[in-house]
C-alpha cells in the first residue's frame, strides 16, 4: 500500500474526533477512503479537508452537501416521471 494512506482510527485518535464523524464525511463524498483488510484508510493529502472542518471553515462541506441534496432531489423527481 502507498505510504500516503493513514489508518482512519489513527487520524481520529490524533485529532480527538469520533470515527463516526469521519465516516459521515465519507458518506457525503467529502473524504475518500481506501479499504484494506477490513480497515479504512484515508489519503494523507485529504487531511487538509478534515482540518478545514475542524477549524470551522465549512464552506466546502456545505457546498458538497447542497450538491448532494440537489442531486438526490433531481433523482427523485426523475423517478416520478
C-alpha positions as CSV (number, residue, x, y, z in Angstrom):
1,X,0.0,0.0,0.0
2,X,1.1,3.6,-0.7
3,X,2.8,5.3,2.2
4,X,0.4,8.3,1.8
5,X,-2.5,6.4,3.3
6,X,-3.2,6.7,7.0
7,X,-5.4,4.5,9.1
8,X,-8.7,6.3,9.9
9,X,-8.5,5.2,13.5
10,X,-5.1,6.8,13.8
11,X,-6.4,10.1,12.4
12,X,-9.4,10.1,14.7
13,X,-7.1,9.5,17.7
14,X,-4.7,12.2,16.7
15,X,-7.4,14.9,16.2
16,X,-9.5,13.6,19.1
17,X,-12.6,13.1,16.9
18,X,-15.0,10.2,16.5
19,X,-14.8,7.7,13.7
20,X,-18.5,8.2,13.1
21,X,-17.9,11.9,12.2
22,X,-15.2,10.9,9.7
23,X,-17.5,8.1,8.3
24,X,-20.3,10.6,7.8
25,X,-17.9,12.9,5.9
26,X,-17.1,9.9,3.7
27,X,-20.8,9.2,3.1
28,X,-21.2,12.7,1.7
29,X,-18.2,12.1,-0.6
30,X,-16.2,14.8,1.2
31,X,-13.4,12.4,2.2
32,X,-12.4,9.3,0.3
33,X,-11.5,6.0,2.0
34,X,-9.4,3.1,0.8
35,X,-10.3,-0.3,2.3
36,X,-7.7,-3.0,3.0
37,X,-8.1,-6.0,5.3
38,X,-11.4,-4.6,6.6
39,X,-9.7,-1.4,7.8
40,X,-10.4,2.1,6.4
41,X,-7.5,4.3,5.3
42,X,-7.5,7.9,4.2
43,X,-5.1,9.5,1.7
44,X,-2.9,11.8,3.7
45,X,-3.4,14.6,1.1
46,X,-7.0,14.8,2.2
47,X,-6.1,15.8,5.8
48,X,-6.4,19.4,4.8
49,X,-10.1,19.0,4.1
50,X,-10.6,17.5,7.5
51,X,-8.5,20.2,9.1
52,X,-10.7,22.9,7.4
53,X,-13.8,21.4,9.0
54,X,-12.1,21.2,12.4
55,X,-11.0,24.8,12.1
56,X,-14.6,25.9,11.4
57,X,-14.2,26.5,7.6
58,X,-17.3,24.8,6.5
59,X,-17.9,26.4,3.1
60,X,-16.6,23.5,1.0
61,X,-18.5,21.0,3.1
62,X,-21.8,23.0,2.9
63,X,-21.3,23.2,-0.9
64,X,-20.8,19.4,-1.1
65,X,-24.0,18.9,1.0
66,X,-26.0,21.2,-1.2
67,X,-24.8,19.5,-4.3
68,X,-25.7,16.0,-2.9
69,X,-29.1,17.2,-1.8
70,X,-29.8,18.7,-5.2
71,X,-28.7,15.5,-7.0
72,X,-31.0,13.5,-4.7
73,X,-34.0,15.7,-5.4
74,X,-33.4,15.6,-9.1
75,X,-33.2,11.8,-9.0
76,X,-36.4,11.6,-7.0
77,X,-38.1,14.0,-9.5
78,X,-36.9,11.9,-12.5
79,X,-38.2,8.7,-10.9
80,X,-41.7,10.3,-10.6
81,X,-41.9,10.9,-14.3
